[in-house]
Structure formats: C-alpha cells, structure tokens
C-alpha cells in the first residue's frame, strides 16, 4: 500500500501535449454566418469555448483557396528586419502611408458587413501606379506589408476585431500572401484574438499557417504564449513554448518573461522555474526588472520567502533598482508565508526609497494578516490606509470578511460586509465566494445556495474558486454524492479542473471516507499533466491523516524532504493528525517536543494543531500546554482551537474552565458553531444540569443552525442517562421529523436505557426496529442487553436472548453468540470472585 501511495516529489514534466488545434482551414472559418461554426478540437483536457460566428465570418470573395498553399517556400526573413516601427508604443496612424491612412479611415467609417473589402484594400497597391495583378517589387511589398500591419493593429486598437481579422484574411487569401504577411502581422493578429478571448481561433490560425509553409517567428509564438496565458490557459501556454523550442525558434526576453509568469500562475516547483532561468542565461539573454519581479511573484504560491529574498538581493546586485511592483510582490510573498516581521521591514524600506504604499500594498498586507488571524492588526492597517487618503476597495473588505469568517467571528464578518455596501463598494466574485464559504462552513446550506443564485443575478458568473468552494463544503460534510454531481456539473459548465480543484477533490473525498476515490483523483491529476505542488502533497497527507495512516504519512513526508518540495507547517500538522487518528500517542508527543524545542520551526498552525490532537486524544496537560504557548507568544486563536478546549473541559466535567473559554469567546466576538454547542451539550448531559442540553438544542435552532446527528444523540443521552424515557422518546421523534436518520449510536443509547430500566422487551423491539431500518447492530448493541440481564441477575433470560438472537438478527456474525456467552461467564466469574 505504501508503494501505491508514494508520491513523486519532482514528477517529470508531462510530455509536451501535441498542439492539436482546430484542423479546419481558414476557408471553413470563413463560411457564411448561416452555417454552424466548426467544432473545436481543444488541447486535452481543456474545453475550449464555442466560436463566435460573427467574429470569424469573412466574405465569400475572400474565401481561401487551398490550392494556394502549394506555393514555393520563400526564404526566411531575418528577425527584426520588418519589425513594427511602433512596437511598444501606443498605436498611431502616422506609421501608415498616405494611401494607407485613407483606406484605414474608410474602413473605420463604413459598415464592415456590407463593404467590398477586396475593392478597398486593392487600393494599397495604387501607391506604385500598378494594379493588383501586376508584378510588385520587394520595396512595394514592404510598403503594402507595413500598411497591412498598421491597419490590422489600428482596427484592433479601436476594438474592431472582426474587421481586423477580415483584413488579415484578405491578405492571406492572395497568391502572394507570404510577401504581404510576416511575423509581426501574425503576432498582432494573435494578440488581438487573445485579447478578445478567442484563443482557439488564434491556435487554429497559427497551426494552419505553419502547416502550409508559413514561417512562424518568435514574435508570433510569443504572442500565442501570451494569449494562452492571459486567458488562464496555462498548460496550453507551456505546450506552445515547448513547440517553439522544438522547431528551433529561439525565445526572446519577452518570451521568457511570459513563460516565467505562467510558471508562477501554475505554481510550478521552484526547481522548474530555476531551469527556465538557467536556459535563459545559456541563451545569452540577460534578465530585466520585469524578469526579477516575475521571479519573486513565482515564490508566492509555495510561500518561498527565502527564495524570494535571494532573488531580491540578486536583482540589486545586478544593478536594478526595485520599483513599486517589486516591493508589492515581495510584500505579498512574505504575507502569504506569514512572515509579518519581514513584511513590515519591506514596507519600511519601500517608504524609505520614496515609494508611497498604494491600495495594492495595503491589500496585500491586510490579506496576509487576516489569513493569519491577526485581525486587530489587519483592522489597524485599514485605518492607516484611510488616514493616508487611500480608499478601501472590494479587495480590502473581502480580505477582512474572509479573515473574520475563518476565525469564527461571523457577526464581525457581516459588519464588514455591511460597511462595504454602505461605502458603495460593489461585491465581486471573491466576496460572493467568501459568503458561500461562510454559510457552507456553518451548515447553512439554504443560505449558501441563495448566495450562489444571487451571484448569478448580479451578473457575476461563478468562477473556478466558486466551484472549488462548493466542492470543499460538500466534502467536509461527508456529502460524497453531491461532490461527484457538482464536479460533473462544473465540467459541463465548461470549467477545466486545475490543481486547486484536484486538491479540493482529494480533500473532499477523504472527508467523505472515500480514500480510494481521493487517490483516484490524484492519479487523474497526474494524467491531466498537472504537476503536484506543496498544496497537493498536503492534501494527500490530510487524506492519509484522516485514515490514521501514519506510516504512509511518514514516507510521504520523507519523500518531500528528499526533493524540492519542502514540507511546511501544514505538512507537519497533517502528520500530527495522522498520529492522533492512528492512536500513536508516543509518536505524537515526540513530534510535539520537536516543535517546542525549535527543531521544527514553531508556527501558530502547529500550536493550534497540538491543541486539537491533544484534546482529541484526551491529553489534558498537553492540551493546556499548547494553548498556553499559543497565548503566551501572542498568536491569535480561532474558533476551532477554542472548541477543542471546550470539548476536553466538557468531557472532564471541568465546568468552570469551559465557562472561562465561553466568556473569552463572547468578549472576543467569536460566533459559537454547532461544534461549540455539541461540546456544551455533552458537558451538560454528564452533569446534574442535563436539562440544559435541550435548551442548547433549542438555541441552535433559534440561531438558524441545523442540529446534526451528534446534537440529537447528545440530548437523547442526557435524558436516557437520567431515566427520562418520555423526554427521550420525544427527542427521538423530533429527530426523525427533522429528517435526520438515526444511526447505530442513537439506537444503542435508547436500547441501553430500556435495558437499564428493566424494559428488555422494549429494548429487543428497538433492536428489531433498528434492523428493519437498515441500521446494523454492533457489539455494543448486544453488550448492553446482556450486561443488564447480568446486573439484574437473570442469567437464564440472557441465555435465552442469545439463543434466539440469530432469529432476531439474520446477519449476526458467526462468533457473536459464543462471544456473548463468554461475556456472561466472565461477568459471573468476577461476581463470584468478589464474594470471597
């Protein structure tokens, strides 16, 4: 099993995906609008968007003749010889010839659907006093080529993209198209298509040109990589980059900068980013300021603050002066790495060098502090922001909202949301996603789905994060059918699962108890060519931890240490949970000592985890130690940590201590969750205040929370333990009316209560009811009946019950009767021994 679970830390990059673009010629793209657009053949596994017939329509006069593709191949022009004179500058019509300017004005002013494009564009040749059918010298072609470049670029600049594409097709449909079109024209057309989101059309264009003898140069390839990247199609961008290298087209600095940005967006391992930089140096291309800023940005996803610091220093050694972008990106890396001291130092250095913090700067810091639970500090930063005349925006408010939600301070979160609306700040998709997450985490599924519907009404279509959030919510509530259905719905909606989706699914299925399904998702991820990163390994470690598979967890962690994917605090947190769930208390305590001693970097996440795992394993002293250490170091606590403290105090009937935590929660404006109430109800059920258990149940309902099976079982236990059978029966009925299906624990509580009150017939009837409702009895079910027969000194009735048990339970295990008989004998033996 361990071999099957072992994860390759540095998986070889997936083989370059064959660029299987549309296999339709531009003639098929130029069919009349009445015909359906060609079906797409996307890069696997990406689902490409349907074509826009209006966009790809050209006139019948300009339909491409496939026989023209067999022209002799021309000699490749030296790169840069026919470069756009306005490259890197805003477009201006002054680059056009006088005739070109006149034609451009005609095209801009007329109705593109009714114009005779061929007649208008043929006037480009009139500069030379010849018709379009006469021989044109190389100088003439260069002039026409320059005008076509300017016209296409100008039309794209003015947003007339369909007309720009028609002009491009006009040039392409000519016999002499290889003289009229060159790399810069193709590159401009691809950029325009990419800007409009028509990546598939751009891919088809470049593929068809290449297949028919046109030399695609570095500028066209770079434009294609950029078009894929700007539309979030990162795997395709990487495939185009590799294709470019395969055909011997040498990347430029711009190409490298684009692909480095893509690697950062994909969360590629740092080793892969370093490989690109090494190749760039071997090609003799020096990095610029944009390159260094991009490299620092690549460190964000993996929280690679050490690597970011090295790049920052290397940049300064190379003579580059950091700009505002550099500081903002570096701040973001430190923020995501929760290195708040370093982030503050960067802010100070930034101001020292004359760069005033912007809304981007403050939003990065506020987001970092909010994610780390430092909510007071985050609010202070917002106050500083306002004081400096910088208006908080939707990103500011959403970061604060998410931080309060994560900490369990729902009322504070909603105050932020209301303040945002009063400030006239319209919620964006990130805000809606945070609301969906909050409602889902609180099991308020109706509110969650209302928010989802409101999102669509606000003309704010769901994004990949929305779907991932819903998947995570259903997963953490054990709703595996909903997880699978939602994933199918997500793909039907045209969303392509990326790494975050796969990571979410791994976690969702493992929470549903479907570990094999989690590993199937991991395999699917590899087959899709998605390279695992730190978050993937942590998702797999979390899945292993839920099953208590500590040995496999250790092997995965060792593998991570041996590669370039170094474990972080979440990795060790998962290992602690694996030890706890695997009942490896000694291993858990050993790892805890490594945290306290500093052998493993002490982090608030690890201290919170120690509170959780020690509480779960009922280690009171160790739980309190971790909690004290958390508070002593000034780290924030969250609702989950506080719930763990209430749980262990409640189980041990340390009512005063539990109330202290409750008072702290109220003072700090934490919103009690269902877990909080369930722990309190259990504490009440064990004490003389058992009636308060039902009061807490009513309070749950009053606050709009949905009681779960644990809530009802706890109240049942409170009444049954105190012999209140009528109240227990009432709660049982309410539970079933609420739609919650009783589980084996529910039935066992009632059966034990009947047996304890010498109501054996009722107990046996409840066993029969349990079986009829497809709930399998377990050993505890029968133990309670047999034990109370013994307690009431009725061994004969106990024997009779056991002898008839196979009639009552047709699925009774073979050895169950002998086990119960042995249990009776051992109990009477102990009773006889105690009488001596």
Secondary structure, DSSP 8 states (H G I E B T S, - for coil): -HHHH---TT---------------HHHHTS-TTS-------STT-------HHHH---GGG---GGGGGS-------TTTT--TTTTS---GGGS-HHHHHHHHHHHHS-TTTS-HHHHHGGGGGGGT--TTS---HHHHHHHHHHHHHHHHHHHHTT-HHHHHHHHHHHHTSTTHHHH--HHHHHHHHHHHHHTT-HHHHHHHHHHHHHTT----HHHHHHHHHHHHHTT-HHHHHHHHHHHHHTT----HHHHHHHHHHHHHHT--HHHHHHHHHHHHHTT----HHHHHHHHHHTTTTT-HHHHHHHHHHHHHTT----HHHHHHHHHHHHHTT-HHHHHHHHHHHHHTT----HHHHHHHHHHHHHTT-HHHHHHHHHHHHHTT----HHHHHHHHHHHHHHT-HHHHHHHHHHHHHTT----HHHHHHHHHHHHHTT-HHHHHHHHHHHHHTT----HHHHHHHHHHHHHTT-HHHHHHHHHHHHHTT----HHHHHHHHHHHHHTT-HHHHHHHHHHHHHTT----HHHHHHHHHHHHHTT-HHHHHHHHHHHHHSS----HHHHHHHHHHHHHTT-HHHHHHHHHHHHHTSS---HHHHHHHHHHHHHTT-HHHHHHHHHHHHHTT----HHHHHHHHHHHHHTT-HHHHHHHHHHHHHTT----HHHHHHHHHHHHTSTTTHHHHHHHHHHHHTT----HHHHHHHHHHHHHTT-HHHHHHHHHHHHHTT----HHHHHHHHHHHHHTT-HHHHHHHHHHHHHTT----HHHHHHHHHHHHHTT-HHHHHHHHHTHHHH-TT--TTHHHHHHHHHHHHHHHHHHHT-
